[in-house]
Amino acid sequence: MKNFLTQLLNNTRDRRKRGFTLIELLIVIGILGILVVAVLLTLNPAEAQRKARDNVRIKDMSTLLAVIQQYLDAGGAAQASGGTGWLSTAGGQPQLLNCSGVAATSWLPLNVCPYISALPDDPMVGQTRACAGGAGGAGTGYCNVTGTPPTPQPQPMRYRVCMDVGGNFAVNVRQESQSNLARVQNDFPGQQPDSWAEVRSLPTLAAPPAPCGVN
């Protein structure tokens, strides 16, 4: 045993003198590369950015719900949104964020100025992104189409508000992260699996005001 330990010590000293071989260096570099890739896959900075933008969208959705409700509670006139609803980005172009309620200068034609300084808009305004959504079919509003697995499709990143003449309304936002599917699927009874996270003025409604019930 003493001779073995002496020989091992001598080998270690010899190794220190001559340094690492090329093979040993390549093995170490390969192990470090694997560790770096594993860390990047775990952290996934792109997914972290998507989730951060989604958090902004959810906050903006709650803000819009609050200011529109304040507007109605203060006696503001309800308007039927019609068509595709009020969109923060229409025709591929961002709309103005003026809160004046003048349709020509604001994407939301309600005078919510007493309650907010400027209307919010999607963090990726004017861009299209593959976004989270239910695989219910290949409609223009779906972020996914049928397939195995369903493939995310690019959609305009924008906000949407729908209101009926009775003042019932819904606020919709997109979600980018596929981990947020729960936010866009089956928000309320009667809603199709779709590509919008949603809040409503009256959660007890069987269906949201048209056209928010359509994807």
JOBEL-V25650 format. One line per field, one symbol per residue. phi: phi as a letter, one per 20 degrees, with the letter a starting at -180 (. if undefined). psi: psi as a letter, one per 30 degrees, with the letter a starting at -180 (. if undefined). burial: + if it has 24 or more other C-alpha atoms within 12 Angstrom, else -. Layout:
phi=???
psi=???
burial=???
This chain:
phi=.ffffffffffffffffemeefffffffffffffffffffffflgfffffffffffffffffffgfffffgffenfffcffmldnedfccmmdfefefefnegfcbfdfcedgfdbebffbggdgnddbfcfafeeqeefefecdfqcegefdfcfebdbccbdfenfbcdccecefffdgffddlgbgneffbddebccfcfegfbfgfefedf
psi=eeeeeeeeeeeeeeeeefakleeeeeeeeeeeeeeeeeeeeeeieeeeeeeeeeeeeeeeeeeeeeeeeeeefggkkkkkelbgljkfjkgfkklkgkgfgkefgkfjhkigeffkekkllkfhkflkkklklkiflhlffkflllljlkkkkklkjllkkkklffgklkkkllkekffgefffkhelkfklkagkkkllejffkeklkkgffk.
burial=-------------------------------------------------++-+++++++++++++-++++++-----++++--+++++++---++++++-+----++++++++--+-++++++++---++++++++----+++++------++-++++++++++--++++++++++++-++-+++-++--+++++++++++-----+++++++++
